Amino acid sequence: MNPVVPRVGIGTDVHAFAAPGSGRELWLAGLLWEGEVGLEGHSDADVVAHAACNAVLSAAGLGDLGQHFGTGRPQWAGASGVTLLTESCRIVREAGFEIGNVAVQVVGTRPKVGWRRSEAEALLSEVVGAPVSLGGATTDGLGFPGREEGIIGIATALVYPR
């Protein structure tokens, strides 16, 4: 009998802020952040959900977000990060894996994620069907996140074969 060996995946996603007045809403961790300028992207540009997608797909050895939902697939244009994460998790489970957990770090100056952490973790955990943790970090003013030009999402995921 072969032991069940877990697999770990890493995922990232980066999007620039849209121009003020563009009408783009900020969706982050599946939540609408009222009063914040949104991010540019093919879909809703939710860097938290997108990084989580990349992490679970990577852990299962099933490619990445672009392969499954990229710009060459117009049916996914404007899709919510939650929709893409739901579909990514379905693909992973269909390939014979279960998801153990996902951890996501948001890197940027705004918005401050701490005050909505519990809400985001509850929503994403329901979507993934496994615990999801969310953290935030700044860059002490360095780089494009420090200049408030965009946000980075970095995720890890643990999956294991059924």
N, CA and C atoms as an extended XYZ file, in Angstrom:
486
Properties=species:S:1:pos:R:3:atomname:S:1:resname:S:1:resid:I:1 pbc="F F F"
N         0.846       -1.184        0.000 N   MET     1
C         0.000        0.000        0.000 CA  MET     1
C         0.888        1.243        0.000 C   MET     1
N         0.603        2.169       -0.901 N   ASN     2
C         1.344        3.429       -0.954 CA  ASN     2
C         0.766        4.413        0.055 C   ASN     2
N         1.633        5.109        0.781 N   PRO     3
C         1.113        6.117        1.714 CA  PRO     3
C         0.529        7.305        0.953 C   PRO     3
N        -0.448        7.959        1.569 N   VAL     4
C        -1.019        9.172        0.992 CA  VAL     4
C        -0.026       10.300        1.234 C   VAL     4
N         0.502       10.838        0.163 N   VAL     5
C         1.494       11.902        0.266 CA  VAL     5
C         0.841       13.224       -0.148 C   VAL     5
N         0.808       14.193        0.752 N   PRO     6
C         0.231       15.484        0.371 CA  PRO     6
C         1.114       16.204       -0.638 C   PRO     6
N         0.503       17.094       -1.375 N   ARG     7
C         1.207       17.899       -2.361 CA  ARG     7
C         0.950       19.366       -2.049 C   ARG     7
N         1.960       20.187       -2.232 N   VAL     8
C         1.853       21.617       -1.948 CA  VAL     8
C         1.995       22.398       -3.246 C   VAL     8
N         1.180       23.413       -3.395 N   GLY     9
C         1.257       24.289       -4.563 CA  GLY     9
C         1.365       25.737       -4.134 C   GLY     9
N         1.993       26.521       -4.973 N   ILE    10
C         2.129       27.955       -4.742 CA  ILE    10
C         1.447       28.677       -5.896 C   ILE    10
N         0.743       29.740       -5.574 N   GLY    11
C         0.083       30.533       -6.601 CA  GLY    11
C         0.258       32.011       -6.327 C   GLY    11
N         0.399       32.775       -7.376 N   THR    12
C         0.467       34.232       -7.242 CA  THR    12
C        -0.487       34.863       -8.248 C   THR    12
N        -0.834       36.103       -7.977 N   ASP    13
C        -1.585       36.892       -8.931 CA  ASP    13
C        -1.303       38.360       -8.634 C   ASP    13
N        -1.240       39.155       -9.662 N   VAL    14
C        -0.931       40.575       -9.543 CA  VAL    14
C        -1.836       41.348      -10.492 C   VAL    14
N        -2.428       42.420       -9.982 N   HIS    15
C        -3.217       43.305      -10.846 CA  HIS    15
C        -2.963       44.748      -10.457 C   HIS    15
N        -2.987       45.610      -11.443 N   ALA    16
C        -2.842       47.051      -11.229 CA  ALA    16
C        -4.201       47.661      -10.904 C   ALA    16
N        -4.164       48.721      -10.114 N   PHE    17
C        -5.399       49.463       -9.867 CA  PHE    17
C        -5.871       50.121      -11.155 C   PHE    17
N        -7.176       50.158      -11.338 N   ALA    18
C        -7.774       50.886      -12.453 CA  ALA    18
C        -7.651       52.384      -12.183 C   ALA    18
N        -7.843       53.163      -13.204 N   ALA    19
C        -7.816       54.617      -13.038 CA  ALA    19
C        -8.988       55.049      -12.160 C   ALA    19
N        -8.749       55.987      -11.267 N   PRO    20
C        -9.868       56.521      -10.479 CA  PRO    20
C       -10.962       57.027      -11.428 C   PRO    20
N       -12.196       56.751      -11.083 N   GLY    21
C       -13.305       57.162      -11.931 CA  GLY    21
C       -13.608       56.195      -13.055 C   GLY    21
N       -12.877       55.079      -13.126 N   SER    22
C       -13.083       54.093      -14.193 CA  SER    22
C       -14.366       53.294      -14.018 C   SER    22
N       -14.885       53.295      -12.811 N   GLY    23
C       -16.074       52.494      -12.545 CA  GLY    23
C       -15.776       51.058      -12.143 C   GLY    23
N       -14.498       50.676      -12.146 N   ARG    24
C       -14.144       49.313      -11.720 CA  ARG    24
C       -14.322       49.206      -10.209 C   ARG    24
N       -15.036       48.169       -9.785 N   GLU    25
C       -15.221       47.909       -8.358 CA  GLU    25
C       -14.091       47.018       -7.868 C   GLU    25
N       -13.736       47.164       -6.602 N   LEU    26
C       -12.703       46.311       -6.031 CA  LEU    26
C       -13.338       45.073       -5.423 C   LEU    26
N       -12.990       43.930       -6.003 N   TRP    27
C       -13.365       42.624       -5.469 CA  TRP    27
C       -12.086       41.987       -4.958 C   TRP    27
N       -12.099       41.616       -3.697 N   LEU    28
C       -10.925       41.032       -3.060 CA  LEU    28
C       -11.396       39.985       -2.062 C   LEU    28
N       -10.881       38.769       -2.187 N   ALA    29
C       -11.269       37.651       -1.317 CA  ALA    29
C       -12.763       37.369       -1.431 C   ALA    29
N       -13.314       37.572       -2.623 N   GLY    30
C       -14.718       37.304       -2.858 CA  GLY    30
C       -15.656       38.368       -2.354 C   GLY    30
N       -15.121       39.439       -1.807 N   LEU    31
C       -15.931       40.501       -1.208 CA  LEU    31
C       -15.811       41.797       -2.000 C   LEU    31
N       -16.898       42.536       -2.062 N   LEU    32
C       -16.885       43.865       -2.659 CA  LEU    32
C       -16.404       44.853       -1.611 C   LEU    32
N       -15.408       45.653       -1.968 N   TRP    33
C       -14.839       46.659       -1.065 CA  TRP    33
C       -15.351       48.021       -1.517 C   TRP    33
N       -16.483       48.423       -0.962 N   GLU    34
C       -17.135       49.690       -1.317 CA  GLU    34
C       -16.174       50.865       -1.129 C   GLU    34
N       -16.214       51.790       -2.079 N   GLY    35
C       -15.420       53.007       -1.965 CA  GLY    35
C       -13.965       52.867       -2.374 C   GLY    35
N       -13.537       51.668       -2.749 N   GLU    36
C       -12.157       51.442       -3.196 CA  GLU    36
C       -12.117       51.335       -4.720 C   GLU    36
N       -11.067       51.833       -5.311 N   VAL    37
C       -10.863       51.692       -6.759 CA  VAL    37
C       -10.550       50.234       -7.062 C   VAL    37
N       -11.157       49.702       -8.112 N   GLY    38
C       -10.970       48.309       -8.485 CA  GLY    38
C        -9.649       48.053       -9.183 C   GLY    38
N        -9.432       46.807       -9.521 N   LEU    39
C        -8.231       46.351      -10.206 CA  LEU    39
C        -8.566       46.024      -11.660 C   LEU    39
N        -7.623       46.268      -12.545 N   GLU    40
C        -7.795       45.935      -13.962 CA  GLU    40
C        -7.580       44.441      -14.160 C   GLU    40
N        -8.363       43.848      -15.064 N   GLY    41
C        -8.159       42.439      -15.358 CA  GLY    41
C        -9.201       41.884      -16.306 C   GLY    41
N        -8.935       40.663      -16.778 N   HIS    42
C        -9.816       39.937      -17.693 CA  HIS    42
C       -11.127       39.579      -17.003 C   HIS    42
N       -11.035       39.303      -15.710 N   SER    43
C       -12.219       38.978      -14.926 CA  SER    43
C       -12.396       40.089      -13.893 C   SER    43
N       -12.767       39.734      -12.663 N   ASP    44
C       -12.928       40.774      -11.642 CA  ASP    44
C       -11.608       41.168      -10.993 C   ASP    44
N       -10.511       40.498      -11.367 N   ALA    45
C        -9.156       40.808      -10.887 CA  ALA    45
C        -8.989       40.602       -9.379 C   ALA    45
N        -9.735       39.664       -8.815 N   ASP    46
C        -9.634       39.341       -7.385 CA  ASP    46
C        -8.337       38.567       -7.149 C   ASP    46
N        -7.272       39.275       -6.749 N   VAL    47
C        -5.955       38.645       -6.608 CA  VAL    47
C        -5.938       37.545       -5.540 C   VAL    47
N        -6.781       37.650       -4.534 N   VAL    48
C        -6.838       36.606       -3.499 CA  VAL    48
C        -7.407       35.322       -4.092 C   VAL    48
N        -8.566       35.422       -4.714 N   ALA    49
C        -9.187       34.234       -5.314 CA  ALA    49
C        -8.313       33.662       -6.424 C   ALA    49
N        -7.725       34.531       -7.235 N   HIS    50
C        -6.890       34.055       -8.348 CA  HIS    50
C        -5.627       33.349       -7.850 C   HIS    50
N        -4.987       33.898       -6.830 N   ALA    51
C        -3.809       33.236       -6.270 CA  ALA    51
C        -4.194       31.880       -5.689 C   ALA    51
N        -5.353       31.805       -5.036 N   ALA    52
C        -5.826       30.527       -4.494 CA  ALA    52
C        -6.078       29.521       -5.617 C   ALA    52
N        -6.659       29.984       -6.730 N   CYS    53
C        -6.856       29.104       -7.896 CA  CYS    53
C        -5.521       28.538       -8.360 C   CYS    53
N        -4.543       29.422       -8.545 N   ASN    54
C        -3.228       28.977       -9.005 CA  ASN    54
C        -2.594       27.996       -8.030 C   ASN    54
N        -2.781       28.207       -6.736 N   ALA    55
C        -2.181       27.322       -5.741 CA  ALA    55
C        -2.807       25.930       -5.758 C   ALA    55
N        -4.141       25.835       -5.801 N   VAL    56
C        -4.762       24.502       -5.788 CA  VAL    56
C        -4.481       23.762       -7.088 C   VAL    56
N        -4.514       24.484       -8.213 N   LEU    57
C        -4.196       23.838       -9.495 CA  LEU    57
C        -2.742       23.371       -9.520 C   LEU    57
N        -1.828       24.204       -9.032 N   SER    58
C        -0.408       23.853       -8.979 CA  SER    58
C        -0.171       22.625       -8.107 C   SER    58
N        -0.795       22.612       -6.945 N   ALA    59
C        -0.596       21.490       -6.024 CA  ALA    59
C        -1.014       20.169       -6.657 C   ALA    59
N        -2.053       20.198       -7.461 N   ALA    60
C        -2.532       18.979       -8.119 CA  ALA    60
C        -1.821       18.711       -9.441 C   ALA    60
N        -0.909       19.599       -9.836 N   GLY    61
C        -0.194       19.420      -11.097 CA  GLY    61
C        -1.080       19.651      -12.303 C   GLY    61
N        -2.031       20.583      -12.179 N   LEU    62
C        -3.029       20.781      -13.232 CA  LEU    62
C        -2.933       22.142      -13.914 C   LEU    62
N        -1.738       22.701      -13.960 N   GLY    63
C        -1.560       23.952      -14.679 CA  GLY    63
C        -1.840       25.170      -13.838 C   GLY    63
N        -2.420       26.184      -14.480 N   ASP    64
C        -2.625       27.453      -13.800 CA  ASP    64
C        -3.889       28.129      -14.302 C   ASP    64
N        -4.166       29.277      -13.728 N   LEU    65
C        -5.358       30.060      -14.029 CA  LEU    65
C        -5.453       30.397      -15.513 C   LEU    65
N        -4.354       30.843      -16.092 N   GLY    66
C        -4.357       31.207      -17.505 CA  GLY    66
C        -4.702       30.046      -18.414 C   GLY    66
N        -4.208       28.865      -18.082 N   GLN    67
C        -4.480       27.676      -18.892 CA  GLN    67
C        -5.971       27.348      -18.908 C   GLN    67
N        -6.613       27.487      -17.773 N   HIS    68
C        -8.018       27.093      -17.662 CA  HIS    68
C        -9.009       28.223      -17.958 C   HIS    68
N        -8.627       29.479      -17.678 N   PHE    69
C        -9.590       30.584      -17.756 CA  PHE    69
C        -9.056       31.829      -18.459 C   PHE    69
N        -7.920       31.732      -19.132 N   GLY    70
C        -7.224       32.901      -19.681 CA  GLY    70
C        -7.969       33.645      -20.764 C   GLY    70
N        -7.313       34.679      -21.260 N   THR    71
C        -7.930       35.586      -22.229 CA  THR    71
C        -8.330       34.887      -23.524 C   THR    71
N        -7.753       33.735      -23.801 N   GLY    72
C        -8.147       32.969      -24.978 CA  GLY    72
C        -9.469       32.246      -24.786 C   GLY    72
N       -10.065       32.376      -23.614 N   ARG    73
C       -11.356       31.752      -23.320 CA  ARG    73
C       -12.357       32.848      -22.933 C   ARG    73
N       -12.968       33.460      -23.940 N   PRO    74
C       -13.823       34.618      -23.686 CA  PRO    74
C       -15.019       34.338      -22.781 C   PRO    74
N       -15.414       33.082      -22.649 N   GLN    75
C       -16.554       32.771      -21.787 CA  GLN    75
C       -16.264       33.097      -20.323 C   GLN    75
N       -14.973       33.270      -19.968 N   TRP    76
C       -14.609       33.587      -18.586 CA  TRP    76
C       -14.376       35.083      -18.372 C   TRP    76
N       -14.486       35.889      -19.425 N   ALA    77
C       -14.300       37.338      -19.280 CA  ALA    77
C       -15.324       37.883      -18.294 C   ALA    77
N       -14.865       38.654      -17.339 N   GLY    78
C       -15.756       39.244      -16.342 CA  GLY    78
C       -16.180       38.304      -15.231 C   GLY    78
N       -15.694       37.064      -15.238 N   ALA    79
C       -16.085       36.098      -14.200 CA  ALA    79
C       -15.591       36.546      -12.834 C   ALA    79
N       -16.342       36.213      -11.825 N   SER    80
C       -15.914       36.542      -10.462 CA  SER    80
C       -14.816       35.586      -10.024 C   SER    80
N       -13.961       36.062       -9.130 N   GLY    81
C       -12.927       35.210       -8.558 CA  GLY    81
C       -13.517       34.010       -7.852 C   GLY    81
N       -14.664       34.190       -7.225 N   VAL    82
C       -15.330       33.081       -6.541 CA  VAL    82
C       -15.744       32.009       -7.548 C   VAL    82
N       -16.251       32.431       -8.702 N   THR    83
C       -16.624       31.478       -9.752 CA  THR    83
C       -15.399       30.710      -10.233 C   THR    83
N       -14.297       31.420      -10.468 N   LEU    84
C       -13.073       30.753      -10.930 CA  LEU    84
C       -12.512       29.814       -9.860 C   LEU    84
N       -12.590       30.212       -8.593 N   LEU    85
C       -12.106       29.360       -7.511 CA  LEU    85
C       -12.984       28.123       -7.361 C   LEU    85
N       -14.278       28.294       -7.471 N   THR    86
C       -15.199       27.150       -7.421 CA  THR    86
C       -14.857       26.153       -8.518 C   THR    86
N       -14.647       26.653       -9.721 N   GLU    87
C       -14.333       25.790      -10.857 CA  GLU    87
C       -12.950       25.147      -10.699 C   GLU    87
N       -11.978       25.890      -10.203 N   SER    88
C       -10.638       25.322       -9.980 CA  SER    88
C       -10.699       24.171       -8.989 C   SER    88
N       -11.442       24.354       -7.919 N   CYS    89
C       -11.569       23.292       -6.912 CA  CYS    89
C       -12.292       22.078       -7.490 C   CYS    89
N       -13.286       22.313       -8.340 N   ARG    90
C       -13.969       21.199       -9.005 CA  ARG    90
C       -12.993       20.421       -9.885 C   ARG    90
N       -12.169       21.131      -10.644 N   ILE    91
C       -11.176       20.491      -11.513 CA  ILE    91
C       -10.215       19.651      -10.684 C   ILE    91
N        -9.757       20.184       -9.568 N   VAL    92
C        -8.819       19.469       -8.684 CA  VAL    92
C        -9.470       18.210       -8.128 C   VAL    92
N       -10.707       18.321       -7.676 N   ARG    93
C       -11.397       17.149       -7.111 CA  ARG    93
C       -11.695       16.120       -8.197 C   ARG    93
N       -12.061       16.595       -9.380 N   GLU    94
C       -12.328       15.688      -10.494 CA  GLU    94
C       -11.072       14.888      -10.869 C   GLU    94
N        -9.903       15.466      -10.630 N   ALA    95
C        -8.631       14.793      -10.928 CA  ALA    95
C        -8.212       13.832       -9.811 C   ALA    95
N        -9.042       13.700       -8.766 N   GLY    96
C        -8.761       12.709       -7.729 CA  GLY    96
C        -8.102       13.239       -6.471 C   GLY    96
N        -8.168       14.542       -6.244 N   PHE    97
C        -7.543       15.141       -5.066 CA  PHE    97
C        -8.589       15.749       -4.138 C   PHE    97
N        -8.242       15.839       -2.881 N   GLU    98
C        -8.996       16.627       -1.910 CA  GLU    98
C        -8.112       17.793       -1.489 C   GLU    98
N        -8.733       18.868       -1.074 N   ILE    99
C        -8.002       20.062       -0.666 CA  ILE    99
C        -7.927       20.083        0.850 C   ILE    99
N        -6.705       20.181        1.382 N   GLY   100
C        -6.512       20.219        2.826 CA  GLY   100
C        -6.691       21.606        3.387 C   GLY   100
N        -6.047       22.598        2.785 N   ASN   101
C        -6.190       23.993        3.193 CA  ASN   101
C        -5.535       24.901        2.165 C   ASN   101
N        -5.867       26.185        2.281 N   VAL   102
C        -5.267       27.227        1.441 CA  VAL   102
C        -4.944       28.407        2.353 C   VAL   102
N        -3.775       28.992        2.167 N   ALA   103
C        -3.387       30.213        2.881 CA  ALA   103
C        -3.039       31.263        1.840 C   ALA   103
N        -3.574       32.475        2.029 N   VAL   104
C        -3.334       33.555        1.064 CA  VAL   104
C        -2.824       34.783        1.802 C   VAL   104
N        -1.802       35.402        1.228 N   GLN   105
C        -1.246       36.656        1.737 CA  GLN   105
C        -1.517       37.733        0.692 C   GLN   105
N        -2.102       38.857        1.125 N   VAL   106
C        -2.333       40.011        0.260 CA  VAL   106
C        -1.207       40.998        0.530 C   VAL   106
N        -0.533       41.435       -0.540 N   VAL   107
C         0.558       42.391       -0.386 CA  VAL   107
C         0.148       43.685       -1.070 C   VAL   107
N        -0.002       44.721       -0.262 N   GLY   108
C        -0.391       46.028       -0.781 CA  GLY   108
C        -0.683       46.976        0.365 C   GLY   108
N        -0.773       48.219        0.042 N   THR   109
C        -1.025       49.244        1.041 CA  THR   109
C        -2.507       49.377        1.364 C   THR   109
N        -3.342       49.136        0.369 N   ARG   110
C        -4.782       49.222        0.572 CA  ARG   110
C        -5.477       48.177       -0.279 C   ARG   110
N        -6.647       47.753        0.132 N   PRO   111
C        -7.328       48.092        1.382 CA  PRO   111
C        -6.733       47.303        2.544 C   PRO   111
N        -7.020       47.737        3.735 N   LYS   112
C        -6.611       46.993        4.930 CA  LYS   112
C        -7.538       45.791        5.050 C   LYS   112
N        -6.984       44.582        4.990 N   VAL   113
C        -7.828       43.380        4.977 CA  VAL   113
C        -8.212       42.887        6.369 C   VAL   113
N        -7.498       43.334        7.386 N   GLY   114
C        -7.718       42.802        8.724 CA  GLY   114
C        -9.130       42.921        9.242 C   GLY   114
N        -9.792       44.035        8.957 N   TRP   115
C       -11.129       44.238        9.507 CA  TRP   115
C       -12.191       43.380        8.826 C   TRP   115
N       -11.858       42.766        7.679 N   ARG   116
C       -12.809       41.866        6.994 CA  ARG   116
C       -12.269       40.445        6.884 C   ARG   116
N       -11.182       40.168        7.623 N   ARG   117
C       -10.538       38.854        7.535 CA  ARG   117
C       -11.510       37.712        7.822 C   ARG   117
N       -12.234       37.769        8.920 N   SER   118
C       -13.141       36.672        9.293 CA  SER   118
C       -14.198       36.431        8.231 C   SER   118
N       -14.753       37.519        7.713 N   GLU   119
C       -15.767       37.421        6.664 CA  GLU   119
C       -15.188       36.765        5.404 C   GLU   119
N       -13.999       37.193        5.011 N   ALA   120
C       -13.349       36.641        3.822 CA  ALA   120
C       -12.996       35.170        4.017 C   ALA   120
N       -12.435       34.838        5.167 N   GLU   121
C       -12.058       33.443        5.429 CA  GLU   121
C       -13.278       32.525        5.426 C   GLU   121
N       -14.385       32.987        5.996 N   ALA   122
C       -15.604       32.168        6.019 CA  ALA   122
C       -16.115       31.930        4.594 C   ALA   122
N       -16.161       32.990        3.799 N   LEU   123
C       -16.634       32.865        2.423 CA  LEU   123
C       -15.737       31.938        1.607 C   LEU   123
N       -14.431       32.192        1.652 N   LEU   124
C       -13.502       31.392        0.848 CA  LEU   124
C       -13.435       29.945        1.323 C   LEU   124
N       -13.527       29.716        2.614 N   SER   125
C       -13.526       28.343        3.137 CA  SER   125
C       -14.738       27.575        2.626 C   SER   125
N       -15.876       28.241        2.553 N   GLU   126
C       -17.079       27.600        2.012 CA  GLU   126
C       -16.891       27.263        0.536 C   GLU   126
N       -16.329       28.202       -0.215 N   VAL   127
C       -16.105       27.992       -1.648 CA  VAL   127
C       -15.135       26.831       -1.885 C   VAL   127
N       -14.039       26.817       -1.141 N   VAL   128
C       -12.992       25.801       -1.328 CA  VAL   128
C       -13.402       24.447       -0.742 C   VAL   128
N       -14.214       24.475        0.298 N   GLY   129
C       -14.581       23.237        0.979 CA  GLY   129
C       -13.488       22.765        1.914 C   GLY   129
N       -12.659       23.692        2.346 N   ALA   130
C       -11.530       23.414        3.251 CA  ALA   130
C       -11.143       24.748        3.888 C   ALA   130
N       -10.389       24.706        4.999 N   PRO   131
C       -10.009       25.964        5.640 CA  PRO   131
C        -9.164       26.859        4.729 C   PRO   131
N        -9.509       28.146        4.724 N   VAL   132
C        -8.734       29.160        4.013 CA  VAL   132
C        -8.380       30.241        5.027 C   VAL   132
N        -7.108       30.586        5.087 N   SER   133
C        -6.668       31.677        5.958 CA  SER   133
C        -6.181       32.830        5.088 C   SER   133
N        -6.338       34.043        5.606 N   LEU   134
C        -5.992       35.248        4.863 CA  LEU   134
C        -5.157       36.157        5.744 C   LEU   134
N        -4.078       36.655        5.188 N   GLY   135
C        -3.240       37.619        5.887 CA  GLY   135
C        -2.930       38.788        4.977 C   GLY   135
N        -2.458       39.861        5.562 N   GLY   136
C        -2.112       41.037        4.786 CA  GLY   136
C        -0.726       41.531        5.152 C   GLY   136
N        -0.072       42.154        4.203 N   ALA   137
C         1.260       42.728        4.432 CA  ALA   137
C         1.428       43.950        3.545 C   ALA   137
N         2.240       44.874        4.012 N   THR   138
C         2.607       46.018        3.186 CA  THR   138
C         4.062       45.839        2.774 C   THR   138
N         4.543       46.744        1.980 N   THR   139
C         5.941       46.668        1.542 CA  THR   139
C         6.739       47.853        2.069 C   THR   139
N         6.242       48.480        3.123 N   ASP   140
C         6.905       49.663        3.691 CA  ASP   140
C         7.169       50.718        2.623 C   ASP   140
N         6.207       50.867        1.702 N   GLY   141
C         6.321       51.888        0.673 CA  GLY   141
C         7.174       51.508       -0.518 C   GLY   141
N         7.695       50.287       -0.549 N   LEU   142
C         8.578       49.870       -1.640 CA  LEU   142
C         7.793       49.257       -2.795 C   LEU   142
N         8.300       49.423       -3.999 N   GLY   143
C         7.753       48.787       -5.182 CA  GLY   143
C         6.371       49.288       -5.549 C   GLY   143
N         5.779       48.643       -6.590 N   PHE   144
C         4.480       49.102       -7.057 CA  PHE   144
C         3.375       48.954       -6.023 C   PHE   144
N         3.403       47.921       -5.133 N   PRO   145
C         2.355       47.902       -4.108 CA  PRO   145
C         2.510       49.058       -3.116 C   PRO   145
N         3.732       49.394       -2.788 N   GLY   146
C         3.991       50.498       -1.877 CA  GLY   146
C         3.611       51.840       -2.449 C   GLY   146
N         3.677       51.950       -3.775 N   ARG   147
C         3.270       53.188       -4.453 CA  ARG   147
C         1.768       53.187       -4.751 C   ARG   147
N         1.065       52.165       -4.269 N   GLU   148
C        -0.378       52.006       -4.460 CA  GLU   148
C        -0.762       51.916       -5.933 C   GLU   148
N         0.063       51.186       -6.704 N   GLU   149
C        -0.231       50.971       -8.118 CA  GLU   149
C        -0.965       49.658       -8.346 C   GLU   149
N        -0.941       48.751       -7.362 N   GLY   150
C        -1.597       47.468       -7.522 CA  GLY   150
C        -1.475       46.628       -6.274 C   GLY   150
N        -1.961       45.397       -6.377 N   ILE   151
C        -1.977       44.452       -5.261 CA  ILE   151
C        -1.459       43.102       -5.748 C   ILE   151
N        -0.763       42.397       -4.857 N   ILE   152
C        -0.267       41.046       -5.121 CA  ILE   152
C        -0.992       40.074       -4.198 C   ILE   152
N        -1.344       38.930       -4.720 N   GLY   153
C        -1.840       37.821       -3.908 CA  GLY   153
C        -0.866       36.664       -4.015 C   GLY   153
N        -0.505       36.063       -2.888 N   ILE   154
C         0.402       34.909       -2.861 CA  ILE   154
C        -0.298       33.829       -2.039 C   ILE   154
N        -0.391       32.635       -2.575 N   ALA   155
C        -1.124       31.563       -1.887 CA  ALA   155
C        -0.328       30.268       -1.884 C   ALA   155
N        -0.596       29.474       -0.868 N   THR   156
C        -0.138       28.086       -0.838 CA  THR   156
C        -1.364       27.212       -0.612 C   THR   156
N        -1.317       26.021       -1.154 N   ALA   157
C        -2.406       25.077       -0.969 CA  ALA   157
C        -1.832       23.693       -0.725 C   ALA   157
N        -2.521       22.955        0.093 N   LEU   158
C        -2.181       21.558        0.356 CA  LEU   158
C        -3.298       20.701       -0.199 C   LEU   158
N        -2.961       19.766       -1.065 N   VAL   159
C        -3.926       18.799       -1.563 CA  VAL   159
C        -3.379       17.406       -1.308 C   VAL   159
N        -4.252       16.431       -1.334 N   TYR   160
C        -3.819       15.057       -1.163 CA  TYR   160
C        -4.700       14.161       -2.044 C   TYR   160
N        -4.097       13.092       -2.567 N   PRO   161
C        -4.872       12.188       -3.422 CA  PRO   161
C        -5.895       11.407       -2.595 C   PRO   161
N        -7.019       11.163       -3.203 N   ARG   162
C        -8.046       10.342       -2.544 CA  ARG   162
C        -7.673        8.899       -2.611 C   ARG   162
